[in-house]
Amino acid sequence: MKKNIGASKEEMFETWVTELGYNKAVLISCCYPIKTVIEQSEEWAEAEVEAIS
């Protein structure tokens, strides 16, 4: 039997929202490079989320 090790996608997303904010969490979940997302402003993240919506 295989054990489930690690956090679920939902848990990871909740952590990103708490630490980085909703917009940056969305971008990370869409496979944007984490380093790029962290280094950018919240305004940039909001514009990117709007662009991909």
PDBQT receptor file of N, H, CA, C and O in Angstrom, charges set to zero:
ATOM      1  N   MET A   1       0.839  -1.172   0.000  1.00  0.00    +0.000 N 
ATOM      2  CA  MET A   1       0.000   0.000   0.000  1.00  0.00    +0.000 C 
ATOM      3  C   MET A   1       0.895   1.251   0.000  1.00  0.00    +0.000 C 
ATOM      4  O   MET A   1       1.861   1.324   0.760  1.00  0.00    +0.000 OA
ATOM      5  N   LYS A   2       0.573   2.227  -0.848  1.00  0.00    +0.000 N 
ATOM      6  H   LYS A   2      -0.212   2.168  -1.465  1.00  0.00    +0.000 HD
ATOM      7  CA  LYS A   2       1.349   3.445  -0.969  1.00  0.00    +0.000 C 
ATOM      8  C   LYS A   2       0.813   4.497   0.000  1.00  0.00    +0.000 C 
ATOM      9  O   LYS A   2      -0.393   4.742   0.057  1.00  0.00    +0.000 OA
ATOM     10  N   LYS A   3       1.715   5.117   0.758  1.00  0.00    +0.000 N 
ATOM     11  H   LYS A   3       2.694   4.918   0.711  1.00  0.00    +0.000 HD
ATOM     12  CA  LYS A   3       1.320   6.173   1.679  1.00  0.00    +0.000 C 
ATOM     13  C   LYS A   3       1.301   7.516   0.955  1.00  0.00    +0.000 C 
ATOM     14  O   LYS A   3       2.102   7.756   0.052  1.00  0.00    +0.000 OA
ATOM     15  N   ASN A   4       0.391   8.377   1.354  1.00  0.00    +0.000 N 
ATOM     16  H   ASN A   4      -0.260   8.183   2.088  1.00  0.00    +0.000 HD
ATOM     17  CA  ASN A   4       0.317   9.734   0.823  1.00  0.00    +0.000 C 
ATOM     18  C   ASN A   4       1.272  10.602   1.629  1.00  0.00    +0.000 C 
ATOM     19  O   ASN A   4       1.016  10.896   2.797  1.00  0.00    +0.000 OA
ATOM     20  N   ILE A   5       2.364  11.009   1.012  1.00  0.00    +0.000 N 
ATOM     21  H   ILE A   5       2.572  10.771   0.063  1.00  0.00    +0.000 HD
ATOM     22  CA  ILE A   5       3.371  11.809   1.689  1.00  0.00    +0.000 C 
ATOM     23  C   ILE A   5       3.329  13.219   1.120  1.00  0.00    +0.000 C 
ATOM     24  O   ILE A   5       3.258  13.401  -0.095  1.00  0.00    +0.000 OA
ATOM     25  N   GLY A   6       3.374  14.215   1.994  1.00  0.00    +0.000 N 
ATOM     26  H   GLY A   6       3.432  14.067   2.982  1.00  0.00    +0.000 HD
ATOM     27  CA  GLY A   6       3.413  15.602   1.553  1.00  0.00    +0.000 C 
ATOM     28  C   GLY A   6       2.063  16.277   1.638  1.00  0.00    +0.000 C 
ATOM     29  O   GLY A   6       1.065  15.681   2.045  1.00  0.00    +0.000 OA
ATOM     30  N   ALA A   7       2.059  17.528   1.246  1.00  0.00    +0.000 N 
ATOM     31  H   ALA A   7       2.870  18.013   0.916  1.00  0.00    +0.000 HD
ATOM     32  CA  ALA A   7       0.859  18.341   1.299  1.00  0.00    +0.000 C 
ATOM     33  C   ALA A   7       0.054  18.192   0.014  1.00  0.00    +0.000 C 
ATOM     34  O   ALA A   7       0.602  17.918  -1.053  1.00  0.00    +0.000 OA
ATOM     35  N   SER A   8      -1.239  18.375   0.137  1.00  0.00    +0.000 N 
ATOM     36  H   SER A   8      -1.684  18.598   1.005  1.00  0.00    +0.000 HD
ATOM     37  CA  SER A   8      -2.099  18.334  -1.042  1.00  0.00    +0.000 C 
ATOM     38  C   SER A   8      -1.971  19.649  -1.810  1.00  0.00    +0.000 C 
ATOM     39  O   SER A   8      -1.425  20.624  -1.294  1.00  0.00    +0.000 OA
ATOM     40  N   LYS A   9      -2.468  19.670  -3.021  1.00  0.00    +0.000 N 
ATOM     41  H   LYS A   9      -2.912  18.878  -3.441  1.00  0.00    +0.000 HD
ATOM     42  CA  LYS A   9      -2.445  20.893  -3.827  1.00  0.00    +0.000 C 
ATOM     43  C   LYS A   9      -3.193  22.017  -3.126  1.00  0.00    +0.000 C 
ATOM     44  O   LYS A   9      -2.772  23.173  -3.155  1.00  0.00    +0.000 OA
ATOM     45  N   GLU A  10      -4.296  21.667  -2.503  1.00  0.00    +0.000 N 
ATOM     46  H   GLU A  10      -4.639  20.728  -2.480  1.00  0.00    +0.000 HD
ATOM     47  CA  GLU A  10      -5.107  22.664  -1.799  1.00  0.00    +0.000 C 
ATOM     48  C   GLU A  10      -4.342  23.253  -0.618  1.00  0.00    +0.000 C 
ATOM     49  O   GLU A  10      -4.391  24.460  -0.385  1.00  0.00    +0.000 OA
ATOM     50  N   GLU A  11      -3.640  22.407   0.123  1.00  0.00    +0.000 N 
ATOM     51  H   GLU A  11      -3.600  21.426  -0.066  1.00  0.00    +0.000 HD
ATOM     52  CA  GLU A  11      -2.854  22.883   1.259  1.00  0.00    +0.000 C 
ATOM     53  C   GLU A  11      -1.721  23.794   0.797  1.00  0.00    +0.000 C 
ATOM     54  O   GLU A  11      -1.446  24.818   1.423  1.00  0.00    +0.000 OA
ATOM     55  N   MET A  12      -1.075  23.424  -0.284  1.00  0.00    +0.000 N 
ATOM     56  H   MET A  12      -1.299  22.592  -0.792  1.00  0.00    +0.000 HD
ATOM     57  CA  MET A  12       0.001  24.248  -0.821  1.00  0.00    +0.000 C 
ATOM     58  C   MET A  12      -0.536  25.606  -1.276  1.00  0.00    +0.000 C 
ATOM     59  O   MET A  12       0.073  26.638  -0.993  1.00  0.00    +0.000 OA
ATOM     60  N   PHE A  13      -1.662  25.611  -1.973  1.00  0.00    +0.000 N 
ATOM     61  H   PHE A  13      -2.157  24.773  -2.202  1.00  0.00    +0.000 HD
ATOM     62  CA  PHE A  13      -2.249  26.866  -2.442  1.00  0.00    +0.000 C 
ATOM     63  C   PHE A  13      -2.601  27.757  -1.262  1.00  0.00    +0.000 C 
ATOM     64  O   PHE A  13      -2.329  28.957  -1.297  1.00  0.00    +0.000 OA
ATOM     65  N   GLU A  14      -3.203  27.193  -0.215  1.00  0.00    +0.000 N 
ATOM     66  H   GLU A  14      -3.424  26.218  -0.187  1.00  0.00    +0.000 HD
ATOM     67  CA  GLU A  14      -3.553  27.972   0.981  1.00  0.00    +0.000 C 
ATOM     68  C   GLU A  14      -2.307  28.585   1.620  1.00  0.00    +0.000 C 
ATOM     69  O   GLU A  14      -2.341  29.727   2.079  1.00  0.00    +0.000 OA
ATOM     70  N   THR A  15      -1.223  27.837   1.650  1.00  0.00    +0.000 N 
ATOM     71  H   THR A  15      -1.195  26.910   1.277  1.00  0.00    +0.000 HD
ATOM     72  CA  THR A  15       0.035  28.350   2.205  1.00  0.00    +0.000 C 
ATOM     73  C   THR A  15       0.554  29.501   1.367  1.00  0.00    +0.000 C 
ATOM     74  O   THR A  15       0.976  30.521   1.912  1.00  0.00    +0.000 OA
ATOM     75  N   TRP A  16       0.529  29.353   0.042  1.00  0.00    +0.000 N 
ATOM     76  H   TRP A  16       0.186  28.524  -0.400  1.00  0.00    +0.000 HD
ATOM     77  CA  TRP A  16       0.979  30.433  -0.842  1.00  0.00    +0.000 C 
ATOM     78  C   TRP A  16       0.128  31.682  -0.660  1.00  0.00    +0.000 C 
ATOM     79  O   TRP A  16       0.660  32.792  -0.642  1.00  0.00    +0.000 OA
ATOM     80  N   VAL A  17      -1.186  31.517  -0.526  1.00  0.00    +0.000 N 
ATOM     81  H   VAL A  17      -1.618  30.615  -0.541  1.00  0.00    +0.000 HD
ATOM     82  CA  VAL A  17      -2.072  32.670  -0.324  1.00  0.00    +0.000 C 
ATOM     83  C   VAL A  17      -1.698  33.380   0.966  1.00  0.00    +0.000 C 
ATOM     84  O   VAL A  17      -1.601  34.607   0.999  1.00  0.00    +0.000 OA
ATOM     85  N   THR A  18      -1.488  32.616   2.021  1.00  0.00    +0.000 N 
ATOM     86  H   THR A  18      -1.567  31.620   1.994  1.00  0.00    +0.000 HD
ATOM     87  CA  THR A  18      -1.138  33.198   3.313  1.00  0.00    +0.000 C 
ATOM     88  C   THR A  18       0.188  33.935   3.249  1.00  0.00    +0.000 C 
ATOM     89  O   THR A  18       0.311  35.041   3.776  1.00  0.00    +0.000 OA
ATOM     90  N   GLU A  19       1.182  33.331   2.610  1.00  0.00    +0.000 N 
ATOM     91  H   GLU A  19       1.082  32.432   2.182  1.00  0.00    +0.000 HD
ATOM     92  CA  GLU A  19       2.530  33.899   2.580  1.00  0.00    +0.000 C 
ATOM     93  C   GLU A  19       2.721  34.984   1.526  1.00  0.00    +0.000 C 
ATOM     94  O   GLU A  19       3.442  35.953   1.760  1.00  0.00    +0.000 OA
ATOM     95  N   LEU A  20       2.076  34.829   0.356  1.00  0.00    +0.000 N 
ATOM     96  H   LEU A  20       1.490  34.041   0.166  1.00  0.00    +0.000 HD
ATOM     97  CA  LEU A  20       2.367  35.704  -0.779  1.00  0.00    +0.000 C 
ATOM     98  C   LEU A  20       1.181  36.526  -1.269  1.00  0.00    +0.000 C 
ATOM     99  O   LEU A  20       1.364  37.506  -1.991  1.00  0.00    +0.000 OA
ATOM    100  N   GLY A  21      -0.010  36.144  -0.892  1.00  0.00    +0.000 N 
ATOM    101  H   GLY A  21      -0.159  35.348  -0.305  1.00  0.00    +0.000 HD
ATOM    102  CA  GLY A  21      -1.204  36.808  -1.403  1.00  0.00    +0.000 C 
ATOM    103  C   GLY A  21      -1.848  35.970  -2.506  1.00  0.00    +0.000 C 
ATOM    104  O   GLY A  21      -1.208  35.111  -3.112  1.00  0.00    +0.000 OA
ATOM    105  N   TYR A  22      -3.114  36.240  -2.747  1.00  0.00    +0.000 N 
ATOM    106  H   TYR A  22      -3.634  36.938  -2.255  1.00  0.00    +0.000 HD
ATOM    107  CA  TYR A  22      -3.895  35.439  -3.682  1.00  0.00    +0.000 C 
ATOM    108  C   TYR A  22      -3.341  35.468  -5.099  1.00  0.00    +0.000 C 
ATOM    109  O   TYR A  22      -3.187  34.419  -5.723  1.00  0.00    +0.000 OA
ATOM    110  N   ASN A  23      -3.039  36.661  -5.617  1.00  0.00    +0.000 N 
ATOM    111  H   ASN A  23      -3.165  37.513  -5.110  1.00  0.00    +0.000 HD
ATOM    112  CA  ASN A  23      -2.595  36.764  -7.012  1.00  0.00    +0.000 C 
ATOM    113  C   ASN A  23      -1.301  36.003  -7.266  1.00  0.00    +0.000 C 
ATOM    114  O   ASN A  23      -1.183  35.308  -8.276  1.00  0.00    +0.000 OA
ATOM    115  N   LYS A  24      -0.336  36.122  -6.372  1.00  0.00    +0.000 N 
ATOM    116  H   LYS A  24      -0.432  36.686  -5.552  1.00  0.00    +0.000 HD
ATOM    117  CA  LYS A  24       0.925  35.407  -6.546  1.00  0.00    +0.000 C 
ATOM    118  C   LYS A  24       0.711  33.900  -6.404  1.00  0.00    +0.000 C 
ATOM    119  O   LYS A  24       1.369  33.113  -7.084  1.00  0.00    +0.000 OA
ATOM    120  N   ALA A  25      -0.197  33.502  -5.530  1.00  0.00    +0.000 N 
ATOM    121  H   ALA A  25      -0.731  34.142  -4.978  1.00  0.00    +0.000 HD
ATOM    122  CA  ALA A  25      -0.510  32.072  -5.387  1.00  0.00    +0.000 C 
ATOM    123  C   ALA A  25      -1.091  31.520  -6.679  1.00  0.00    +0.000 C 
ATOM    124  O   ALA A  25      -0.753  30.408  -7.086  1.00  0.00    +0.000 OA
ATOM    125  N   VAL A  26      -1.960  32.282  -7.326  1.00  0.00    +0.000 N 
ATOM    126  H   VAL A  26      -2.234  33.185  -6.995  1.00  0.00    +0.000 HD
ATOM    127  CA  VAL A  26      -2.549  31.857  -8.599  1.00  0.00    +0.000 C 
ATOM    128  C   VAL A  26      -1.455  31.669  -9.642  1.00  0.00    +0.000 C 
ATOM    129  O   VAL A  26      -1.453  30.675 -10.367  1.00  0.00    +0.000 OA
ATOM    130  N   LEU A  27      -0.531  32.613  -9.721  1.00  0.00    +0.000 N 
ATOM    131  H   LEU A  27      -0.533  33.421  -9.131  1.00  0.00    +0.000 HD
ATOM    132  CA  LEU A  27       0.532  32.528 -10.717  1.00  0.00    +0.000 C 
ATOM    133  C   LEU A  27       1.438  31.328 -10.479  1.00  0.00    +0.000 C 
ATOM    134  O   LEU A  27       1.822  30.644 -11.428  1.00  0.00    +0.000 OA
ATOM    135  N   ILE A  28       1.781  31.068  -9.228  1.00  0.00    +0.000 N 
ATOM    136  H   ILE A  28       1.469  31.623  -8.458  1.00  0.00    +0.000 HD
ATOM    137  CA  ILE A  28       2.602  29.896  -8.924  1.00  0.00    +0.000 C 
ATOM    138  C   ILE A  28       1.855  28.625  -9.290  1.00  0.00    +0.000 C 
ATOM    139  O   ILE A  28       2.451  27.689  -9.823  1.00  0.00    +0.000 OA
ATOM    140  N   SER A  29       0.567  28.580  -9.013  1.00  0.00    +0.000 N 
ATOM    141  H   SER A  29       0.083  29.340  -8.580  1.00  0.00    +0.000 HD
ATOM    142  CA  SER A  29      -0.204  27.381  -9.351  1.00  0.00    +0.000 C 
ATOM    143  C   SER A  29      -0.353  27.203 -10.856  1.00  0.00    +0.000 C 
ATOM    144  O   SER A  29      -0.659  26.106 -11.323  1.00  0.00    +0.000 OA
ATOM    145  N   CYS A  30      -0.138  28.283 -11.628  1.00  0.00    +0.000 N 
ATOM    146  H   CYS A  30       0.111  29.174 -11.249  1.00  0.00    +0.000 HD
ATOM    147  CA  CYS A  30      -0.171  28.210 -13.097  1.00  0.00    +0.000 C 
ATOM    148  C   CYS A  30       1.217  27.965 -13.681  1.00  0.00    +0.000 C 
ATOM    149  O   CYS A  30       1.430  28.156 -14.878  1.00  0.00    +0.000 OA
ATOM    150  N   CYS A  31       2.150  27.549 -12.850  1.00  0.00    +0.000 N 
ATOM    151  H   CYS A  31       1.977  27.394 -11.878  1.00  0.00    +0.000 HD
ATOM    152  CA  CYS A  31       3.507  27.174 -13.268  1.00  0.00    +0.000 C 
ATOM    153  C   CYS A  31       4.396  28.352 -13.655  1.00  0.00    +0.000 C 
ATOM    154  O   CYS A  31       5.350  28.176 -14.412  1.00  0.00    +0.000 OA
ATOM    155  N   TYR A  32       4.104  29.534 -13.155  1.00  0.00    +0.000 N 
ATOM    156  H   TYR A  32       3.329  29.676 -12.539  1.00  0.00    +0.000 HD
ATOM    157  CA  TYR A  32       5.056  30.631 -13.292  1.00  0.00    +0.000 C 
ATOM    158  C   TYR A  32       6.253  30.300 -12.408  1.00  0.00    +0.000 C 
ATOM    159  O   TYR A  32       6.084  29.660 -11.370  1.00  0.00    +0.000 OA
ATOM    160  N   PRO A  33       7.461  30.720 -12.792  1.00  0.00    +0.000 N 
ATOM    161  CA  PRO A  33       8.640  30.454 -11.955  1.00  0.00    +0.000 C 
ATOM    162  C   PRO A  33       8.487  31.124 -10.581  1.00  0.00    +0.000 C 
ATOM    163  O   PRO A  33       8.202  32.318 -10.490  1.00  0.00    +0.000 OA
ATOM    164  N   ILE A  34       8.679  30.349  -9.536  1.00  0.00    +0.000 N 
ATOM    165  H   ILE A  34       8.911  29.379  -9.610  1.00  0.00    +0.000 HD
ATOM    166  CA  ILE A  34       8.463  30.847  -8.177  1.00  0.00    +0.000 C 
ATOM    167  C   ILE A  34       9.336  32.070  -7.889  1.00  0.00    +0.000 C 
ATOM    168  O   ILE A  34       8.855  33.057  -7.334  1.00  0.00    +0.000 OA
ATOM    169  N   LYS A  35      10.602  32.009  -8.259  1.00  0.00    +0.000 N 
ATOM    170  H   LYS A  35      10.993  31.207  -8.710  1.00  0.00    +0.000 HD
ATOM    171  CA  LYS A  35      11.508  33.131  -7.997  1.00  0.00    +0.000 C 
ATOM    172  C   LYS A  35      11.005  34.407  -8.678  1.00  0.00    +0.000 C 
ATOM    173  O   LYS A  35      11.042  35.484  -8.083  1.00  0.00    +0.000 OA
ATOM    174  N   THR A  36      10.545  34.290  -9.895  1.00  0.00    +0.000 N 
ATOM    175  H   THR A  36      10.515  33.415 -10.378  1.00  0.00    +0.000 HD
ATOM    176  CA  THR A  36      10.019  35.445 -10.629  1.00  0.00    +0.000 C 
ATOM    177  C   THR A  36       8.817  36.039  -9.911  1.00  0.00    +0.000 C 
ATOM    178  O   THR A  36       8.721  37.255  -9.744  1.00  0.00    +0.000 OA
ATOM    179  N   VAL A  37       7.907  35.183  -9.490  1.00  0.00    +0.000 N 
ATOM    180  H   VAL A  37       7.984  34.195  -9.625  1.00  0.00    +0.000 HD
ATOM    181  CA  VAL A  37       6.681  35.638  -8.822  1.00  0.00    +0.000 C 
ATOM    182  C   VAL A  37       7.018  36.348  -7.516  1.00  0.00    +0.000 C 
ATOM    183  O   VAL A  37       6.475  37.414  -7.228  1.00  0.00    +0.000 OA
ATOM    184  N   ILE A  38       7.899  35.769  -6.737  1.00  0.00    +0.000 N 
ATOM    185  H   ILE A  38       8.341  34.902  -6.971  1.00  0.00    +0.000 HD
ATOM    186  CA  ILE A  38       8.245  36.343  -5.433  1.00  0.00    +0.000 C 
ATOM    187  C   ILE A  38       8.896  37.716  -5.589  1.00  0.00    +0.000 C 
ATOM    188  O   ILE A  38       8.646  38.620  -4.792  1.00  0.00    +0.000 OA
ATOM    189  N   GLU A  39       9.722  37.869  -6.606  1.00  0.00    +0.000 N 
ATOM    190  H   GLU A  39       9.925  37.135  -7.254  1.00  0.00    +0.000 HD
ATOM    191  CA  GLU A  39      10.462  39.116  -6.803  1.00  0.00    +0.000 C 
ATOM    192  C   GLU A  39       9.614  40.255  -7.365  1.00  0.00    +0.000 C 
ATOM    193  O   GLU A  39      10.013  41.416  -7.275  1.00  0.00    +0.000 OA
ATOM    194  N   GLN A  40       8.468  39.948  -7.936  1.00  0.00    +0.000 N 
ATOM    195  H   GLN A  40       8.144  39.005  -8.009  1.00  0.00    +0.000 HD
ATOM    196  CA  GLN A  40       7.640  40.975  -8.562  1.00  0.00    +0.000 C 
ATOM    197  C   GLN A  40       6.687  41.618  -7.555  1.00  0.00    +0.000 C 
ATOM    198  O   GLN A  40       6.433  41.073  -6.481  1.00  0.00    +0.000 OA
ATOM    199  N   SER A  41       6.170  42.782  -7.924  1.00  0.00    +0.000 N 
ATOM    200  H   SER A  41       6.377  43.225  -8.797  1.00  0.00    +0.000 HD
ATOM    201  CA  SER A  41       5.243  43.516  -7.066  1.00  0.00    +0.000 C 
ATOM    202  C   SER A  41       3.850  42.884  -7.109  1.00  0.00    +0.000 C 
ATOM    203  O   SER A  41       3.541  42.079  -7.987  1.00  0.00    +0.000 OA
ATOM    204  N   GLU A  42       3.044  43.261  -6.165  1.00  0.00    +0.000 N 
ATOM    205  H   GLU A  42       3.295  43.915  -5.452  1.00  0.00    +0.000 HD
ATOM    206  CA  GLU A  42       1.662  42.789  -6.129  1.00  0.00    +0.000 C 
ATOM    207  C   GLU A  42       0.883  43.336  -7.327  1.00  0.00    +0.000 C 
ATOM    208  O   GLU A  42       0.003  42.662  -7.861  1.00  0.00    +0.000 OA
ATOM    209  N   GLU A  43       1.212  44.559  -7.745  1.00  0.00    +0.000 N 
ATOM    210  H   GLU A  43       1.928  45.107  -7.311  1.00  0.00    +0.000 HD
ATOM    211  CA  GLU A  43       0.548  45.153  -8.912  1.00  0.00    +0.000 C 
ATOM    212  C   GLU A  43       0.836  44.331 -10.170  1.00  0.00    +0.000 C 
ATOM    213  O   GLU A  43      -0.062  44.093 -10.979  1.00  0.00    +0.000 OA
ATOM    214  N   TRP A  44       2.080  43.901 -10.331  1.00  0.00    +0.000 N 
ATOM    215  H   TRP A  44       2.809  44.094  -9.675  1.00  0.00    +0.000 HD
ATOM    216  CA  TRP A  44       2.448  43.045 -11.460  1.00  0.00    +0.000 C 
ATOM    217  C   TRP A  44       1.651  41.749 -11.410  1.00  0.00    +0.000 C 
ATOM    218  O   TRP A  44       1.094  41.312 -12.417  1.00  0.00    +0.000 OA
ATOM    219  N   ALA A  45       1.603  41.143 -10.237  1.00  0.00    +0.000 N 
ATOM    220  H   ALA A  45       2.055  41.498  -9.419  1.00  0.00    +0.000 HD
ATOM    221  CA  ALA A  45       0.890  39.869 -10.082  1.00  0.00    +0.000 C 
ATOM    222  C   ALA A  45      -0.591  40.042 -10.421  1.00  0.00    +0.000 C 
ATOM    223  O   ALA A  45      -1.178  39.194 -11.093  1.00  0.00    +0.000 OA
ATOM    224  N   GLU A  46      -1.185  41.122  -9.965  1.00  0.00    +0.000 N 
ATOM    225  H   GLU A  46      -0.708  41.811  -9.420  1.00  0.00    +0.000 HD
ATOM    226  CA  GLU A  46      -2.599  41.365 -10.262  1.00  0.00    +0.000 C 
ATOM    227  C   GLU A  46      -2.825  41.526 -11.760  1.00  0.00    +0.000 C 
ATOM    228  O   GLU A  46      -3.797  40.999 -12.302  1.00  0.00    +0.000 OA
ATOM    229  N   ALA A  47      -1.929  42.255 -12.435  1.00  0.00    +0.000 N 
ATOM    230  H   ALA A  47      -1.140  42.684 -11.995  1.00  0.00    +0.000 HD
ATOM    231  CA  ALA A  47      -2.060  42.436 -13.893  1.00  0.00    +0.000 C 
ATOM    232  C   ALA A  47      -1.899  41.107 -14.619  1.00  0.00    +0.000 C 
ATOM    233  O   ALA A  47      -2.624  40.843 -15.578  1.00  0.00    +0.000 OA
ATOM    234  N   GLU A  48      -0.973  40.272 -14.186  1.00  0.00    +0.000 N 
ATOM    235  H   GLU A  48      -0.384  40.487 -13.407  1.00  0.00    +0.000 HD
ATOM    236  CA  GLU A  48      -0.775  38.965 -14.817  1.00  0.00    +0.000 C 
ATOM    237  C   GLU A  48      -1.994  38.075 -14.645  1.00  0.00    +0.000 C 
ATOM    238  O   GLU A  48      -2.415  37.403 -15.588  1.00  0.00    +0.000 OA
ATOM    239  N   VAL A  49      -2.562  38.067 -13.448  1.00  0.00    +0.000 N 
ATOM    240  H   VAL A  49      -2.221  38.613 -12.683  1.00  0.00    +0.000 HD
ATOM    241  CA  VAL A  49      -3.754  37.251 -13.189  1.00  0.00    +0.000 C 
ATOM    242  C   VAL A  49      -4.903  37.728 -14.070  1.00  0.00    +0.000 C 
ATOM    243  O   VAL A  49      -5.628  36.911 -14.637  1.00  0.00    +0.000 OA
ATOM    244  N   GLU A  50      -5.073  39.035 -14.191  1.00  0.00    +0.000 N 
ATOM    245  H   GLU A  50      -4.484  39.699 -13.731  1.00  0.00    +0.000 HD
ATOM    246  CA  GLU A  50      -6.125  39.561 -15.062  1.00  0.00    +0.000 C 
ATOM    247  C   GLU A  50      -5.877  39.172 -16.513  1.00  0.00    +0.000 C 
ATOM    248  O   GLU A  50      -6.825  38.880 -17.241  1.00  0.00    +0.000 OA
ATOM    249  N   ALA A  51      -4.634  39.163 -16.939  1.00  0.00    +0.000 N 
ATOM    250  H   ALA A  51      -3.863  39.400 -16.348  1.00  0.00    +0.000 HD
ATOM    251  CA  ALA A  51      -4.292  38.828 -18.317  1.00  0.00    +0.000 C 
ATOM    252  C   ALA A  51      -4.582  37.358 -18.646  1.00  0.00    +0.000 C 
ATOM    253  O   ALA A  51      -4.959  37.036 -19.772  1.00  0.00    +0.000 OA
ATOM    254  N   ILE A  52      -4.406  36.478 -17.673  1.00  0.00    +0.000 N 
ATOM    255  H   ILE A  52      -4.099  36.739 -16.758  1.00  0.00    +0.000 HD
ATOM    256  CA  ILE A  52      -4.635  35.055 -17.942  1.00  0.00    +0.000 C 
ATOM    257  C   ILE A  52      -6.067  34.622 -17.655  1.00  0.00    +0.000 C 
ATOM    258  O   ILE A  52      -6.450  33.490 -17.951  1.00  0.00    +0.000 OA
ATOM    259  N   SER A  53      -6.858  35.525 -17.078  1.00  0.00    +0.000 N 
ATOM    260  H   SER A  53      -6.546  36.445 -16.838  1.00  0.00    +0.000 HD
ATOM    261  CA  SER A  53      -8.259  35.175 -16.764  1.00  0.00    +0.000 C 
ATOM    262  C   SER A  53      -9.153  35.250 -17.968  1.00  0.00    +0.000 C 
ATOM    263  O   SER A  53     -10.351  34.985 -17.864  1.00  0.00    +0.000 OA
TER     264      SER A  53
